[in-house]
Amino acid sequence: MDIRTKSVHTGIYKDKSYNSVTTPLYPSSTFYFDALGKNKGYDYTRSGNPTRAALEENIASLEGGIGCSATATGMAAITAALFLCKAGDHIVTGDDIYGGTYRLFSQVFPQMGLSFSFVNMRDLKKVKAAITSKTKMIWIETPSNPLLNIVDLGAVIKLAKAKKILTAVDNTFLSPYFQKPFEFGADLVIHSTTKYLNGHSDVVGGAIVYNNKSIGERVRYLVNALGVSESPFDSWLVLRGVKTLSQRMEAHQANALTIAKFLEGHKHVKKVYYPGLVSHPQQDLIRKQMKGFGGMLAFELDTKKVDLNKFFKRLKLFCLAESLGGVESLIEHPWSMSHSSMGIAGLKASGITQQTIRVSVGIEGHADLINDLAGALLGSR
């Protein structure tokens, strides 16, 4: 089926008593047994819940996986996935990944015996050079957050498979509507469902999608054992939100492209990062592995002409806030907000500057959004 049809109909028709066209919400923390060893398939909501199972069925279908584990947050999904590794294992990842992921990889898991190499993953030679005999996983984020750099999924995953290394792809920015990492051989696909899959800025959640039975069994065990599974109500909200994924992604993309072109031509903007612009240096790769460009963009503000604080204060429609992927437009300063935990050295290595601004373009009228930005970009020094 078309992904637009899957998003609306998969995991929905679970009510056999009244034929509800929406998935029932089961807030129960526990489920009683008919007899010792005999129940209706669920015993305790941390281990399994009918509403969460419906969401997992939906997301797995959209990504083309065989199963999915929905987690309490996007970071919970990343944490659980990293528990596939053990002390002494090594992970290769990008030097321009999300700040929360960078913090987890650089400050938390090393205390548990894991080691990480942060490299420019656009350079396959650097990826290859970073691999050691202890490398267990390659963690890929594409497009990267916030500079929209593109990693060659086919090339990196091929390299990993030749060395029997697991690959995990964070697909949050594009969603399965615009990119499907399993088509390139990925072992795991990770999501912060807080973002585009839910799309309404009213829930936090995550997902680990797998395409291998044994990996799936281990992930489900870990999510249960770690206690990081998604709550029934949050699962219900994401399942409601995902129904309009296709329509929202098209609207996000149309607005983002229009705004990126506007910013690229503005005298107070030094550079724009957006895959839909012909100026993006990776056009061939974009066409090869992406079905669209998404709703995220970033740009470098000329702070010699526009005061950074005044720029944000003048905005009326763009909320100065972290997160992304909601129907409303959000804007933020990665250096001091979403990526501050990387530290100065990490920020500089990633290419993020104090002039970098990240934008999550919503689905409002594009003319209104451009007028809002135009007013904020007036010279103010």
C-alpha positions as CSV (number, residue, x, y, z in Angstrom):
1,M,0.0,0.0,0.0
2,D,0.9,3.6,-0.5
3,I,2.5,5.1,2.6
4,R,-0.4,7.6,2.8
5,T,-2.8,4.7,3.2
6,K,-0.5,2.8,5.6
7,S,-0.3,5.8,7.9
8,V,-4.1,6.1,8.2
9,H,-5.0,2.4,8.4
10,T,-2.2,0.4,10.0
11,G,-2.6,-0.5,13.6
12,I,-6.0,1.1,13.8
13,Y,-8.8,-1.5,13.8
14,K,-8.4,-3.2,17.1
15,D,-11.8,-2.7,18.6
16,K,-13.8,-5.8,18.0
17,S,-16.6,-4.9,20.4
18,Y,-17.8,-1.6,18.9
19,N,-15.9,-1.2,15.6
20,S,-14.2,2.1,16.5
21,V,-12.3,3.7,13.6
22,T,-9.7,5.0,16.1
23,T,-7.4,2.7,18.1
24,P,-8.7,2.3,21.7
25,L,-6.6,3.7,24.5
26,Y,-5.7,1.2,27.2
27,P,-4.3,3.1,30.2
28,S,-4.3,0.0,32.4
29,S,-0.9,-0.6,34.1
30,T,-1.6,-4.3,34.5
31,F,-3.8,-7.1,32.9
32,Y,-5.4,-10.0,34.9
33,F,-4.7,-13.6,34.0
34,D,-7.4,-16.1,33.2
35,A,-5.4,-18.7,34.9
36,L,-1.7,-19.4,35.7
37,G,0.3,-18.9,32.5
38,K,-2.8,-17.9,30.6
39,N,-3.7,-14.3,29.6
40,K,-4.9,-12.3,26.6
41,G,-1.4,-11.5,25.4
42,Y,-0.6,-8.7,27.9
43,D,0.4,-8.8,31.6
44,Y,2.1,-5.5,32.5
45,T,2.2,-2.3,30.4
46,R,6.0,-1.8,30.7
47,S,6.3,-5.1,28.9
48,G,3.5,-4.7,26.4
49,N,0.3,-2.6,25.9
50,P,-2.3,-2.9,23.1
51,T,-2.2,0.8,22.3
52,R,1.6,0.9,22.1
53,A,1.6,-2.3,20.0
54,A,-0.7,-0.6,17.5
55,L,1.7,2.3,17.2
56,E,4.6,-0.1,16.8
57,E,2.8,-1.9,14.0
58,N,2.1,1.4,12.2
59,I,5.7,2.7,12.4
60,A,7.2,-0.6,11.4
61,S,4.9,-0.7,8.4
62,L,5.9,2.9,7.3
63,E,9.6,2.2,7.6
64,G,9.4,-1.3,6.0
65,G,10.7,-3.1,9.1
66,I,9.5,-6.3,10.7
67,G,8.9,-4.7,14.1
68,C,9.3,-1.7,16.3
69,S,9.7,-0.8,19.9
70,A,8.2,2.5,21.0
71,T,10.1,4.3,23.7
72,A,9.4,7.1,26.2
73,T,11.6,9.6,24.4
74,G,13.9,9.8,21.4
75,M,16.9,9.7,23.8
76,A,15.4,6.6,25.3
77,A,15.4,4.9,21.9
78,I,19.1,5.8,21.4
79,T,20.0,4.6,24.9
80,A,18.3,1.3,24.4
81,A,19.9,0.8,21.0
82,L,23.3,1.4,22.4
83,F,22.8,-1.4,24.9
84,L,23.2,-3.7,21.9
85,C,26.9,-3.0,22.6
86,K,28.9,-4.1,25.6
87,A,31.9,-2.8,27.5
88,G,34.9,-2.6,25.2
89,D,32.9,-2.1,22.0
90,H,33.6,0.9,19.7
91,I,31.1,3.0,17.8
92,V,31.7,5.3,14.9
93,T,29.5,8.3,14.4
94,G,29.3,11.8,12.9
95,D,30.9,14.9,14.3
96,D,27.8,16.9,13.4
97,I,25.0,14.9,15.1
98,Y,22.3,16.1,17.5
99,G,23.7,17.7,20.6
100,G,21.8,15.3,23.0
101,T,23.1,12.3,21.1
102,Y,26.6,13.7,21.2
103,R,26.4,14.3,25.0
104,L,25.2,10.7,25.5
105,F,28.0,9.3,23.4
106,S,30.8,11.6,24.7
107,Q,29.9,11.8,28.4
108,V,27.6,8.9,29.5
109,F,28.4,5.7,27.7
110,P,32.2,6.1,27.9
111,Q,31.8,5.6,31.7
112,M,30.3,2.2,30.9
113,G,33.2,1.1,28.8
114,L,32.1,2.1,25.3
115,S,34.3,4.2,23.1
116,F,33.3,6.5,20.2
117,S,34.9,8.1,17.2
118,F,33.3,11.3,15.9
119,V,34.2,11.8,12.2
120,N,33.1,13.6,9.1
121,M,30.9,10.9,7.8
122,R,30.6,12.5,4.4
123,D,34.2,11.3,3.8
124,L,34.1,7.5,3.4
125,K,37.9,7.3,3.9
126,K,37.5,8.9,7.3
127,V,34.8,6.5,8.3
128,K,36.9,3.5,7.1
129,A,40.0,4.8,9.0
130,A,38.0,5.1,12.2
131,I,36.9,1.5,12.2
132,T,38.8,-0.8,14.5
133,S,38.6,-4.5,15.4
134,K,36.4,-3.5,18.3
135,T,33.9,-1.5,16.2
136,K,30.4,-2.9,16.9
137,M,28.2,-0.1,15.4
138,I,28.1,2.8,13.0
139,W,25.6,5.5,14.1
140,I,24.4,7.5,11.1
141,E,22.4,10.7,11.2
142,T,21.3,12.0,7.8
143,P,20.5,14.8,7.1
144,S,22.6,15.9,10.1
145,N,21.3,18.2,12.8
146,P,21.4,21.2,12.3
147,L,23.6,21.7,9.1
148,L,21.7,19.2,6.9
149,N,24.8,17.4,5.8
150,I,24.0,14.1,3.9
151,V,25.7,10.8,4.6
152,D,25.9,8.2,1.8
153,L,23.7,5.5,3.3
154,G,24.5,2.9,0.6
155,A,28.3,3.4,0.9
156,V,28.6,3.5,4.6
157,I,26.2,0.5,5.2
158,K,28.0,-1.5,2.5
159,L,31.3,-0.8,4.4
160,A,29.8,-1.9,7.7
161,K,28.2,-5.1,6.3
162,A,31.6,-6.2,4.9
163,K,33.0,-6.0,8.4
164,K,29.8,-7.3,10.1
165,I,29.2,-4.0,11.9
166,L,25.7,-3.0,12.9
167,T,24.3,0.2,11.4
168,A,21.7,2.5,13.0
169,V,20.2,5.4,11.2
170,D,18.5,8.3,12.9
171,N,15.7,9.1,10.4
172,T,14.0,11.8,12.5
173,F,14.5,14.7,10.1
174,L,13.0,13.2,7.0
175,S,10.6,10.5,8.4
176,P,9.8,7.4,6.4
177,Y,7.8,9.6,4.0
178,F,11.0,11.1,2.6
179,Q,13.7,8.4,3.4
180,K,13.7,4.7,4.1
181,P,17.1,3.5,5.4
182,F,16.1,-0.2,5.3
183,E,16.2,0.1,1.5
184,F,20.0,0.6,1.8
185,G,20.5,-2.3,4.2
186,A,20.4,-0.6,7.6
187,D,19.9,-2.8,10.7
188,L,18.1,-0.3,12.8
189,V,16.1,2.9,12.2
190,I,15.7,5.3,15.1
191,H,13.1,8.1,15.6
192,S,12.3,10.8,18.0
193,T,8.5,10.4,17.5
194,T,8.2,13.7,19.3
195,K,9.1,15.3,16.0
196,Y,7.5,14.6,12.6
197,L,5.8,11.3,13.3
198,N,3.6,12.9,16.0
199,G,3.8,16.4,14.5
200,H,1.9,18.4,17.0
201,S,4.4,19.3,19.8
202,D,2.2,17.7,22.4
203,V,4.1,14.4,23.2
204,V,7.6,13.1,23.6
205,G,8.5,9.7,22.4
206,G,10.9,7.5,20.4
207,A,11.0,4.4,18.3
208,I,13.5,1.7,17.3
209,V,12.6,-0.1,14.1
210,Y,14.3,-3.3,13.1
211,N,14.5,-5.5,10.1
212,N,16.0,-8.6,11.7
213,K,14.2,-11.1,14.0
214,S,17.1,-11.7,16.4
215,I,18.0,-8.0,16.7
216,G,14.3,-7.3,17.3
217,E,14.0,-9.8,20.1
218,R,17.1,-8.3,21.8
219,V,15.8,-4.7,21.4
220,R,12.4,-5.6,22.8
221,Y,14.1,-7.3,25.8
222,L,16.2,-4.2,26.4
223,V,13.4,-1.7,26.2
224,N,11.4,-3.8,28.7
225,A,14.4,-4.4,31.0
226,L,15.5,-0.8,30.9
227,G,12.0,0.4,31.5
228,V,12.0,2.9,28.7
229,S,8.8,2.0,26.9
230,E,6.3,4.6,25.7
231,S,3.2,5.2,27.9
232,P,-0.2,4.2,26.4
233,F,-1.5,7.7,26.2
234,D,1.6,9.1,24.5
235,S,1.5,6.1,22.1
236,W,-2.2,7.0,21.3
237,L,-1.2,10.6,20.6
238,V,1.6,9.6,18.2
239,L,-0.7,7.1,16.4
240,R,-3.2,9.9,16.0
241,G,-0.6,12.3,14.7
242,V,1.0,9.9,12.2
243,K,-2.2,9.6,10.2
244,T,-1.5,13.1,8.7
245,L,2.3,12.5,8.2
246,S,2.2,12.6,4.5
247,Q,0.2,15.7,4.2
248,R,2.2,17.5,6.8
249,M,5.6,16.6,5.3
250,E,4.5,17.9,1.9
251,A,3.4,21.2,3.6
252,H,6.6,21.5,5.7
253,Q,8.7,20.9,2.6
254,A,6.9,23.4,0.4
255,N,7.2,26.1,3.0
256,A,10.8,25.2,3.8
257,L,11.9,25.5,0.2
258,T,10.2,28.8,-0.3
259,I,11.8,30.2,2.9
260,A,15.2,28.8,2.0
261,K,15.1,30.6,-1.3
262,F,14.1,33.8,0.4
263,L,16.9,33.6,2.9
264,E,19.5,32.7,0.3
265,G,18.7,35.9,-1.5
266,H,18.7,38.1,1.6
267,K,21.6,40.5,2.1
268,H,21.8,39.8,5.8
269,V,22.1,36.0,5.5
270,K,25.6,34.6,4.7
271,K,24.7,31.0,4.0
272,V,21.6,28.7,3.9
273,Y,21.7,25.0,4.6
274,Y,18.8,23.2,2.9
275,P,18.9,20.0,0.7
276,G,16.3,21.4,-1.7
277,L,18.5,24.3,-2.8
278,V,20.6,23.7,-5.9
279,S,23.5,25.3,-3.9
280,H,23.6,22.3,-1.6
281,P,26.8,20.5,-2.5
282,Q,25.5,17.0,-2.4
283,Q,22.7,17.1,-5.0
284,D,23.6,13.7,-6.6
285,L,23.4,11.9,-3.3
286,I,20.2,13.7,-2.3
287,R,18.5,12.5,-5.5
288,K,19.8,9.0,-4.9
289,Q,18.6,8.3,-1.4
290,M,16.0,10.9,-0.5
291,K,12.4,11.2,-1.8
292,G,12.1,14.8,-0.6
293,F,14.0,17.5,1.3
294,G,12.0,17.9,4.6
295,G,11.0,20.9,6.6
296,M,14.3,21.6,8.4
297,L,16.8,24.3,7.4
298,A,19.6,26.4,8.9
299,F,21.3,29.6,8.0
300,E,24.2,31.8,9.0
301,L,23.0,35.2,10.1
302,D,25.3,38.2,9.4
303,T,25.5,39.4,13.0
304,K,27.6,42.4,11.9
305,K,24.4,43.8,10.4
306,V,21.7,42.2,12.5
307,D,21.8,41.8,16.3
308,L,21.1,38.2,17.2
309,N,18.9,39.0,20.2
310,K,16.9,41.6,18.4
311,F,16.4,39.2,15.5
312,F,14.8,36.6,17.8
313,K,12.8,39.2,19.7
314,R,11.2,40.7,16.5
315,L,9.8,37.4,15.4
316,K,6.0,36.9,16.0
317,L,5.2,33.6,14.3
318,F,8.5,31.7,14.8
319,C,8.7,30.6,18.4
320,L,12.2,30.6,20.0
321,A,12.2,27.1,21.2
322,E,14.0,23.8,20.9
323,S,12.5,20.6,19.4
324,L,11.2,20.5,15.8
325,G,8.7,18.8,13.5
326,G,5.5,20.3,14.8
327,V,2.9,22.1,12.8
328,E,4.0,25.5,14.2
329,S,7.3,27.1,13.1
330,L,10.1,27.0,15.6
331,I,13.5,28.7,15.5
332,E,16.5,28.3,17.7
333,H,20.2,29.0,18.3
334,P,22.1,25.6,18.3
335,W,25.3,27.1,19.8
336,S,23.5,28.1,23.0
337,M,20.5,25.8,22.9
338,S,20.1,22.3,21.3
339,H,23.8,21.6,20.8
340,S,25.4,23.5,23.7
341,S,26.3,20.3,25.4
342,M,28.8,19.5,22.7
343,G,31.2,22.1,24.2
344,I,33.2,24.6,22.2
345,A,35.5,22.1,20.6
346,G,32.7,19.9,19.5
347,L,30.7,22.7,18.1
348,K,33.6,24.0,16.1
349,A,34.4,20.6,14.8
350,S,30.8,20.1,13.6
351,G,30.8,23.4,11.7
352,I,28.2,25.1,14.0
353,T,28.9,28.7,14.7
354,Q,27.5,31.4,17.0
355,Q,25.8,32.7,13.9
356,T,24.0,29.4,13.0
357,I,20.3,29.5,13.3
358,R,18.1,26.4,13.0
359,V,14.6,26.6,11.7
360,S,11.8,24.0,11.9
361,V,9.4,25.3,9.3
362,G,5.7,24.7,10.1
363,I,2.6,24.5,7.9
364,E,1.4,28.1,8.2
365,G,1.0,30.3,5.2
366,H,4.4,30.8,3.6
367,A,3.8,34.5,2.9
368,D,3.2,35.1,6.6
369,L,6.3,33.3,7.6
370,I,8.5,35.2,5.1
371,N,7.0,38.5,6.2
372,D,7.9,37.6,9.8
373,L,11.5,36.7,8.9
374,A,11.8,39.8,6.7
375,G,10.8,42.0,9.6
376,A,13.3,40.3,12.0
377,L,16.1,40.6,9.4
378,L,16.1,44.4,9.2
379,G,19.5,45.9,9.9
380,S,19.7,46.7,13.6
381,R,23.3,47.4,14.5
